[in-house]
Amino acid sequence: MSADRQLRRQNGMIAGVCGGLGAFFGISPFWFRLLFVILLLPGGFPGLLPYILFWIIVPRRRF
């Protein structure tokens, strides 16, 4: 696996989780942000828990 294909948090709006996921999968971070917002609608927990877990588990990008 090349260095540019590793899952890393990017500089982003809150924690860089969506930016990192977007870079890893090669799509716009907007779609991940939209997914997390949609998951927040039924009470918050379904969207907040995975986001926090990604924030804790996925390392920050080194410059």
C-alpha positions, 0 to 999 in steps of 0.5 A, a space after each residue: 500500500 502506498 503512502 498516499 493510499 493510507 487512511 489518515 485524518 486530513 485538515 478539515 472542518 472539525 477533526 479531519 475524519 471526512 477529509 481523510 475518508 474522502 482522500 482514501 476512497 478518492 471521492 469528495 469529503 462532502 459525501 462523507 459529511 452528508 452521510 454523518 449528518 444523515 446518521 445524526 438525524 435519528 437521535 445523534 448516536 448512530 452518526 456521532 459514535 462512528 465519527 468519534 471512533 474514527 477520530 480516535 482510531 485514525 491517525 493524523 496525517 504527517 506533513 
